[in-house]
Amino acid sequence: MEKIHSESGEVLIKVSPLINYSKFGLRSNPDAVPQPLHVKTAEHQVEKQTELSPLHDFMGKLRQPEVLENLKEYVRWQVQWREGYAADAMTLEQALESAPRHAPVSINLDVTTACNYRCDHCVDMDILNKNINYEHELLKDSLTQLVNHGLRSVIIIGGGEPTAYKGFEDVVRHLKAMDVQIGVVTNGSMMRKIHAVADVFQKRDWVRLSLDSGTNETFRAMHKPGSKKCTLEWICEHIPPIKQLNPELMIGFSYIIVWQDCETNDTGIIENVDEMVAAARLAKQHRFDYISYKPFLTRSELNNAEVVGIEKRQEHVASTMAKIRNAIHEAQKLEDENFAVVESTNLRVLENGTYMNYSQQPHNCHMQYFRQVVSPLGIFNCPVYRHVPQALIGGKHAYATPDSLLTAQRNTLRLIETFDATEECKDVTCLYNHANWFIEDLINHPEKLDQLGASFDRADYFL
């Protein structure tokens, strides 16, 4: 059992062994006809879900000219491995010798677990303020290794509050020096650090503030900031100077919608549906480029995954959805060439009742090959499973050297085989659902690779 320690040596998290390697070299029934590990995967009609926004059209992004060959190499390797396994001619360890050597195209980078808020609705409450840190130079080495092997975008985000990390500005400048696209998700309490690096951000970079309210009173009740001066309006006042310094930097106002009876961490969450329009007005007034509405998420009791926090058996679902729709309609009246109202895919599928379609996963989550989470707690296969033991790929510095990077790459491919998304993600409204089925279809029908051409270059590598 692996243990994650604090700097003082205290055991903070125990991680059970992730992968049973023996299952790939041994068969319990030697007389059985060898079958691929993927027999759970049923035929699935690969159609683009109509709710996907361009932001979440991940197959379109993976087919961009710069990364299309990465996708094709992965598919060809999966075909070779499955055929070898089915013919009883190859173990996974043998297959890994010919595996592609690409890093993820995109990562979520948790630079710290420290946070200066005490939000009741935080899905990462269990990992906050654990005093688990990177060695800063090894973190930069990891980012350099990843970029050298194909990393194109980084979203600097939670566990904790990224601007609380003392090396935040250095990380941003290090990534931009390597021409990496950057997104930052922040609570807005230390906007001076965003202002300090605003000069290096480019047109496709963005900063998103998690504010979730339209009044100071609701903001402070929901987020419980440590400083009394930290109010919603005080945070918003920092945006115009940053926009003046760098008009190309996209800045968003993130609004998690909380409705009646929402609960997480055994605590009821303050409802904010009635402030959606007020938040949009505030965002436009302070030169935000957009406001993004998304539904409340909680943790599944089954496997600790992030899931949409609403159930059809709740009597108020229909009235809640109607109230949300009316609020969005009112907010959209504020749109102009400089301000947009964005509905997340999760919200769209929740409103139209199709969200369960996004939880019908193939056995293999292929997207974990292209998109991962790098955290002080380790490297994990998906943002939904940040800090969940069965999703662990390697330690926090597993990408710091060429040798350790190779080990992490192979662990990723092992995890793709052992992590059963059909079961683990059956309650997750997964934005990667369509991409996973598309890739699965390519593996099952490799002749389609010959017809798979590049999409237009949207210069967007955020996955």
C-alpha positions as CSV (number, residue, x, y, z in Angstrom):
1,M,0.0,0.0,0.0
2,E,1.4,3.4,-1.0
3,K,1.2,6.2,1.6
4,I,1.2,9.9,0.9
5,H,3.0,11.8,3.7
6,S,3.2,15.4,4.8
7,E,6.6,17.0,5.0
8,S,6.7,16.1,8.7
9,G,6.2,12.5,7.9
10,E,2.5,12.2,9.0
11,V,0.6,9.7,6.9
12,L,-2.2,11.7,5.2
13,I,-3.7,9.4,2.6
14,K,-3.3,5.7,2.1
15,V,-3.6,4.5,-1.5
16,S,-4.4,0.9,-2.2
17,P,-2.4,-0.9,-5.0
18,L,-4.0,0.1,-8.2
19,I,-3.2,-2.5,-10.8
20,N,-3.1,-6.3,-10.7
21,Y,-0.4,-6.8,-13.3
22,S,-0.7,-10.6,-13.1
23,K,-4.1,-10.7,-14.8
24,F,-2.4,-9.8,-18.1
25,G,0.0,-12.7,-18.1
26,L,-2.1,-15.5,-16.6
27,R,-5.3,-17.1,-17.6
28,S,-7.5,-18.9,-15.1
29,N,-8.9,-21.2,-17.8
30,P,-6.2,-22.1,-20.3
31,D,-8.7,-24.0,-22.5
32,A,-10.9,-20.9,-23.0
33,V,-10.9,-19.1,-26.3
34,P,-8.8,-15.9,-25.7
35,Q,-10.9,-12.8,-25.7
36,P,-9.8,-9.2,-25.5
37,L,-10.2,-7.5,-22.2
38,H,-12.8,-5.2,-23.8
39,V,-15.6,-7.8,-24.3
40,K,-17.8,-5.7,-22.1
41,T,-18.0,-3.0,-24.8
42,A,-21.3,-3.3,-26.6
43,E,-22.0,-1.9,-30.1
44,H,-22.7,1.7,-29.7
45,Q,-24.0,4.2,-32.3
46,V,-21.3,6.9,-32.6
47,E,-23.3,10.1,-33.1
48,K,-22.2,13.5,-32.0
49,Q,-24.3,14.5,-29.1
50,T,-26.2,17.7,-30.0
51,E,-25.6,19.3,-26.6
52,L,-21.8,19.4,-27.1
53,S,-20.6,22.9,-27.4
54,P,-17.4,23.6,-29.4
55,L,-15.7,23.9,-26.1
56,H,-16.5,20.2,-25.4
57,D,-16.1,18.9,-28.9
58,F,-13.0,16.9,-27.9
59,M,-12.8,14.8,-31.0
60,G,-12.7,17.9,-33.1
61,K,-9.8,19.1,-31.0
62,L,-8.0,15.7,-31.2
63,R,-8.3,15.8,-35.0
64,Q,-6.5,19.1,-35.3
65,P,-3.4,18.8,-37.5
66,E,-1.0,19.1,-34.6
67,V,-2.3,16.2,-32.6
68,L,-4.1,13.9,-35.1
69,E,-1.1,11.6,-35.5
70,N,-1.1,11.1,-31.7
71,L,-4.6,9.9,-31.9
72,K,-3.9,7.6,-34.8
73,E,-0.8,6.1,-33.1
74,Y,-2.8,5.3,-30.0
75,V,-5.6,3.7,-32.0
76,R,-3.1,1.6,-34.0
77,W,-1.5,0.4,-30.8
78,Q,-4.8,-0.5,-29.2
79,V,-5.7,-2.6,-32.3
80,Q,-2.3,-4.4,-32.2
81,W,-2.7,-5.1,-28.5
82,R,-6.2,-6.4,-28.7
83,E,-5.4,-8.6,-31.6
84,G,-2.4,-10.0,-29.9
85,Y,-4.3,-10.6,-26.7
86,A,-7.2,-12.3,-28.5
87,A,-4.7,-14.6,-30.3
88,D,-3.1,-15.5,-27.0
89,A,0.1,-14.2,-28.5
90,M,0.8,-11.1,-26.4
91,T,0.7,-10.0,-22.8
92,L,0.2,-6.4,-21.9
93,E,3.8,-6.1,-20.7
94,Q,4.9,-7.2,-24.2
95,A,2.5,-4.8,-25.9
96,L,3.9,-1.9,-23.8
97,E,7.3,-2.3,-25.5
98,S,5.8,-1.0,-28.7
99,A,3.5,1.6,-27.1
100,P,3.5,5.2,-28.3
101,R,5.5,7.6,-26.3
102,H,3.2,10.6,-26.1
103,A,2.4,12.7,-23.0
104,P,-1.1,13.9,-22.5
105,V,-2.2,16.7,-24.8
106,S,-3.8,18.5,-21.9
107,I,-3.6,18.4,-18.1
108,N,-5.3,19.9,-15.1
109,L,-2.5,21.1,-12.9
110,D,-3.2,21.4,-9.2
111,V,-0.3,23.5,-8.0
112,T,-1.4,23.3,-4.3
113,T,-3.9,21.8,-1.9
114,A,-4.0,25.1,0.1
115,C,-7.1,27.2,0.1
116,N,-8.1,30.4,1.9
117,Y,-11.9,29.7,1.5
118,R,-14.1,27.2,3.4
119,C,-16.8,26.7,0.8
120,D,-19.6,24.3,1.9
121,H,-20.1,23.1,-1.6
122,C,-16.4,22.2,-2.3
123,V,-16.1,18.7,-3.9
124,D,-12.4,18.6,-2.8
125,M,-12.9,19.4,0.9
126,D,-11.2,16.1,1.9
127,I,-7.9,17.1,0.4
128,L,-7.6,20.8,1.2
129,N,-4.8,22.2,3.3
130,K,-3.0,18.9,3.8
131,N,0.5,20.5,3.7
132,I,1.5,18.3,0.7
133,N,3.7,20.2,-1.7
134,Y,5.8,19.8,-4.8
135,E,9.4,20.4,-5.0
136,H,9.1,23.4,-7.2
137,E,12.0,22.8,-9.6
138,L,10.9,19.2,-10.0
139,L,7.4,20.5,-10.9
140,K,9.0,22.7,-13.6
141,D,11.0,19.7,-14.8
142,S,7.8,17.7,-15.1
143,L,6.2,20.4,-17.2
144,T,9.2,20.6,-19.4
145,Q,9.3,16.8,-19.9
146,L,5.6,16.8,-20.7
147,V,5.9,19.6,-23.2
148,N,8.8,17.8,-24.9
149,H,6.5,14.8,-25.3
150,G,3.4,16.6,-26.7
151,L,1.7,18.6,-23.9
152,R,-0.2,21.5,-25.5
153,S,-2.4,23.0,-22.8
154,V,-2.6,23.3,-19.0
155,I,-5.5,24.3,-16.8
156,I,-4.1,25.6,-13.5
157,I,-6.9,24.8,-11.1
158,G,-7.8,23.1,-7.7
159,G,-7.5,21.0,-5.3
160,G,-6.8,24.3,-3.5
161,E,-6.6,27.9,-4.7
162,P,-3.8,28.1,-7.4
163,T,-2.8,31.7,-6.7
164,A,-2.1,30.6,-3.1
165,Y,0.9,28.7,-4.4
166,K,4.1,30.8,-3.9
167,G,5.4,29.6,-7.3
168,F,2.3,30.4,-9.3
169,E,3.8,33.3,-11.3
170,D,6.9,31.3,-12.0
171,V,4.8,28.3,-13.3
172,V,2.8,30.5,-15.6
173,R,5.9,32.2,-17.1
174,H,7.6,28.8,-17.4
175,L,4.7,27.4,-19.4
176,K,4.3,30.5,-21.6
177,A,8.0,30.4,-22.4
178,M,7.3,27.0,-23.9
179,D,4.3,28.3,-25.8
180,V,1.7,26.3,-23.8
181,Q,-1.9,27.4,-23.7
182,I,-3.0,28.2,-20.2
183,G,-6.3,28.4,-18.4
184,V,-6.5,29.5,-14.7
185,V,-9.5,28.7,-12.4
186,T,-9.3,30.9,-9.3
187,N,-11.5,32.1,-6.5
188,G,-10.4,35.6,-7.2
189,S,-9.1,36.4,-3.7
190,M,-5.5,37.1,-5.0
191,M,-6.1,38.8,-8.3
192,R,-2.9,40.7,-7.9
193,K,-1.1,37.5,-8.9
194,I,-3.2,37.3,-12.1
195,H,-2.4,41.0,-12.8
196,A,1.3,40.2,-12.3
197,V,1.4,37.7,-15.2
198,A,-1.3,39.2,-17.4
199,D,1.3,40.4,-19.8
200,V,2.3,36.9,-20.9
201,F,-1.2,35.6,-21.6
202,Q,-2.2,35.2,-25.3
203,K,-5.4,35.2,-27.2
204,R,-6.4,31.6,-26.5
205,D,-5.5,31.7,-22.8
206,W,-8.2,32.4,-20.2
207,V,-8.9,33.0,-16.5
208,R,-12.2,31.9,-14.9
209,L,-13.3,33.1,-11.5
210,S,-15.5,30.9,-9.3
211,L,-18.0,33.4,-7.9
212,D,-21.4,31.6,-7.9
213,S,-23.4,34.6,-6.6
214,G,-24.9,37.9,-7.4
215,T,-24.6,39.7,-4.1
216,N,-21.9,40.1,-1.5
217,E,-24.1,38.5,1.2
218,T,-24.6,35.2,-0.7
219,F,-21.0,35.2,-1.9
220,R,-19.6,35.4,1.6
221,A,-22.1,32.9,3.0
222,M,-21.3,30.3,0.2
223,H,-17.5,30.8,0.1
224,K,-16.5,31.9,3.6
225,P,-13.3,33.8,2.6
226,G,-10.8,34.3,5.3
227,S,-10.4,38.0,4.8
228,K,-13.3,40.5,5.6
229,K,-12.3,42.7,2.6
230,C,-12.9,39.8,0.2
231,T,-16.3,40.5,-1.2
232,L,-17.9,39.8,-4.6
233,E,-17.7,43.4,-5.7
234,W,-14.2,43.8,-4.4
235,I,-13.1,40.9,-6.6
236,C,-14.9,42.1,-9.6
237,E,-13.2,45.5,-9.3
238,H,-9.9,43.9,-10.2
239,I,-11.1,42.8,-13.7
240,P,-11.1,46.2,-15.6
241,P,-7.4,46.9,-14.8
242,I,-6.4,43.4,-16.0
243,K,-8.5,43.8,-19.2
244,Q,-6.9,47.2,-19.8
245,L,-3.4,45.7,-19.5
246,N,-4.2,42.7,-21.8
247,P,-7.5,43.0,-23.7
248,E,-6.9,39.7,-25.4
249,L,-7.1,37.7,-22.1
250,M,-10.5,36.0,-21.8
251,I,-11.9,36.4,-18.3
252,G,-15.0,34.5,-17.2
253,F,-17.4,34.6,-14.3
254,S,-18.2,31.0,-13.2
255,Y,-21.6,30.4,-11.6
256,I,-22.4,26.9,-10.1
257,I,-26.2,26.9,-9.7
258,V,-27.4,25.6,-6.4
259,W,-31.1,24.7,-5.9
260,Q,-33.4,23.6,-3.1
261,D,-32.1,20.6,-1.0
262,C,-28.6,20.5,-2.6
263,E,-26.3,18.9,-0.1
264,T,-22.7,17.8,0.1
265,N,-20.2,17.2,2.9
266,D,-23.3,16.5,5.0
267,T,-24.2,20.1,4.7
268,G,-27.0,21.9,3.0
269,I,-25.8,24.4,0.4
270,I,-27.1,28.0,0.1
271,E,-29.5,28.3,-2.9
272,N,-28.5,30.9,-5.5
273,V,-30.9,30.4,-8.4
274,D,-32.6,33.7,-7.7
275,E,-29.2,35.6,-8.2
276,M,-28.3,34.3,-11.6
277,V,-29.4,37.4,-13.5
278,A,-27.9,39.8,-10.9
279,A,-24.6,37.9,-11.4
280,A,-24.8,38.4,-15.2
281,R,-25.3,42.1,-14.8
282,L,-22.4,42.4,-12.4
283,A,-20.2,40.4,-14.8
284,K,-21.0,42.6,-17.7
285,Q,-20.6,45.8,-15.7
286,H,-17.0,44.7,-14.7
287,R,-15.9,43.7,-18.2
288,F,-16.0,40.0,-17.9
289,D,-16.1,38.4,-21.3
290,Y,-18.8,35.9,-20.3
291,I,-20.7,34.2,-17.5
292,S,-20.8,30.5,-17.4
293,Y,-23.7,28.6,-15.7
294,K,-23.2,25.0,-14.6
295,P,-25.0,22.6,-12.3
296,F,-24.1,21.8,-8.7
297,L,-21.9,18.7,-8.4
298,T,-21.4,16.4,-5.4
299,R,-19.4,13.3,-4.7
300,S,-20.9,9.8,-5.3
301,E,-21.1,7.6,-2.2
302,L,-20.2,4.6,-4.4
303,N,-16.8,5.6,-5.6
304,N,-16.3,9.3,-4.7
305,A,-16.7,10.5,-8.3
306,E,-18.0,13.9,-9.0
307,V,-21.7,13.6,-10.1
308,V,-24.5,16.0,-10.9
309,G,-26.3,16.7,-7.6
310,I,-29.9,16.2,-8.6
311,E,-32.2,13.2,-8.7
312,K,-35.4,12.8,-10.7
313,R,-37.3,11.6,-7.6
314,Q,-37.0,15.1,-6.1
315,E,-40.4,16.7,-6.5
316,H,-39.1,20.1,-7.3
317,V,-36.9,19.1,-10.3
318,A,-39.3,20.4,-12.9
319,S,-39.9,23.8,-11.2
320,T,-36.2,24.2,-10.5
321,M,-35.4,23.6,-14.2
322,A,-38.0,26.1,-15.2
323,K,-36.6,28.7,-12.9
324,I,-33.1,28.1,-14.2
325,R,-34.3,28.3,-17.8
326,N,-36.2,31.6,-17.1
327,A,-33.1,33.1,-15.4
328,I,-30.8,32.1,-18.3
329,H,-33.3,33.6,-20.8
330,E,-33.2,36.9,-18.8
331,A,-29.4,36.9,-18.6
332,Q,-29.1,36.3,-22.4
333,K,-30.8,39.7,-22.9
334,L,-27.5,41.2,-21.7
335,E,-25.5,39.6,-24.4
336,D,-23.6,41.7,-27.0
337,E,-20.4,41.6,-29.0
338,N,-18.3,41.9,-25.8
339,F,-20.4,39.7,-23.3
340,A,-21.7,36.2,-23.7
341,V,-23.9,33.9,-21.5
342,V,-22.6,30.3,-21.6
343,E,-24.5,27.2,-20.6
344,S,-22.3,24.2,-19.7
345,T,-23.0,20.9,-21.4
346,N,-23.8,19.4,-18.0
347,L,-26.5,22.0,-17.6
348,R,-28.0,21.5,-21.1
349,V,-28.3,17.7,-20.6
350,L,-29.7,18.1,-17.2
351,E,-32.4,20.5,-18.5
352,N,-33.4,18.3,-21.5
353,G,-33.3,15.1,-19.6
354,T,-30.6,13.4,-21.7
355,Y,-27.8,13.5,-19.0
356,M,-28.1,9.7,-18.5
357,N,-26.9,9.2,-22.1
358,Y,-23.6,10.6,-21.1
359,S,-23.1,8.0,-18.3
360,Q,-23.2,5.0,-20.7
361,Q,-19.5,4.5,-21.0
362,P,-17.4,2.0,-22.9
363,H,-15.2,-0.3,-20.8
364,N,-12.1,1.7,-21.7
365,C,-11.8,5.4,-20.9
366,H,-9.4,6.3,-23.8
367,M,-9.4,10.0,-22.9
368,Q,-7.2,9.4,-19.9
369,Y,-4.4,8.9,-22.4
370,F,-4.9,12.4,-23.7
371,R,-6.0,14.3,-20.6
372,Q,-4.9,13.8,-16.9
373,V,-4.6,15.6,-13.6
374,V,-1.2,16.4,-12.1
375,S,-1.5,17.1,-8.4
376,P,0.7,17.2,-5.2
377,L,-1.2,14.1,-4.3
378,G,-0.1,12.3,-7.5
379,I,-1.1,11.9,-11.1
380,F,-4.7,10.8,-11.8
381,N,-6.6,9.7,-14.8
382,C,-9.4,12.3,-14.8
383,P,-10.6,15.5,-13.1
384,V,-13.7,13.6,-11.9
385,Y,-11.4,11.2,-10.0
386,R,-8.9,13.7,-8.5
387,H,-7.3,12.0,-5.4
388,V,-9.4,8.8,-5.8
389,P,-7.1,5.8,-5.2
390,Q,-8.3,3.6,-8.1
391,A,-7.4,6.5,-10.6
392,L,-3.8,6.9,-9.5
393,I,-1.2,6.8,-12.3
394,G,1.9,7.8,-10.4
395,G,3.5,10.1,-7.8
396,K,3.5,13.9,-8.0
397,H,6.9,14.0,-9.7
398,A,6.3,11.0,-12.0
399,Y,6.8,13.1,-15.1
400,A,10.0,14.8,-13.8
401,T,12.6,12.7,-15.7
402,P,12.7,10.8,-19.0
403,D,12.8,7.4,-17.2
404,S,9.9,8.2,-14.7
405,L,7.9,9.7,-17.6
406,L,8.2,6.4,-19.5
407,T,7.0,4.5,-16.4
408,A,4.0,6.9,-16.1
409,Q,3.2,6.5,-19.8
410,R,3.1,2.7,-19.3
411,N,1.1,3.0,-16.1
412,T,-1.5,5.1,-18.1
413,L,-1.9,2.4,-20.7
414,R,-2.2,-0.3,-17.9
415,L,-4.8,1.8,-16.2
416,I,-6.8,2.1,-19.4
417,E,-7.1,-1.6,-19.3
418,T,-7.9,-2.1,-15.6
419,F,-10.1,0.9,-14.9
420,D,-13.6,-0.2,-15.9
421,A,-15.4,3.0,-16.9
422,T,-18.6,1.0,-17.5
423,E,-18.8,0.4,-13.8
424,E,-16.7,3.2,-12.3
425,C,-18.4,6.0,-14.3
426,K,-21.9,4.7,-14.6
427,D,-23.2,7.6,-12.5
428,V,-21.0,10.2,-14.1
429,T,-22.4,12.6,-16.7
430,C,-19.1,12.5,-18.7
431,L,-18.2,15.2,-21.1
432,Y,-15.7,12.8,-22.7
433,N,-18.4,10.2,-23.4
434,H,-18.7,10.9,-27.2
435,A,-14.9,11.0,-27.6
436,N,-14.5,7.7,-25.8
437,W,-17.1,6.0,-28.0
438,F,-15.6,7.6,-31.2
439,I,-12.2,6.2,-30.3
440,E,-13.6,2.9,-29.4
441,D,-15.3,2.7,-32.8
442,L,-12.0,3.5,-34.5
443,I,-10.3,0.7,-32.6
444,N,-13.0,-1.8,-33.6
445,H,-13.0,-0.6,-37.2
446,P,-9.4,0.4,-37.9
447,E,-10.1,0.8,-41.6
448,K,-11.8,4.1,-40.7
449,L,-8.4,5.5,-39.9
450,D,-7.6,5.8,-43.6
451,Q,-10.6,8.1,-44.0
452,L,-10.0,10.1,-40.8
453,G,-8.8,13.4,-41.9
454,A,-7.7,16.5,-40.0
455,S,-10.3,18.9,-38.7
456,F,-9.7,22.6,-39.0
457,D,-7.1,24.1,-36.8
458,R,-9.0,25.8,-34.0
459,A,-5.9,26.4,-32.0
460,D,-7.6,25.1,-28.9
461,Y,-6.0,22.2,-27.1
462,F,-7.9,22.3,-23.9
463,L,-9.4,18.9,-23.2
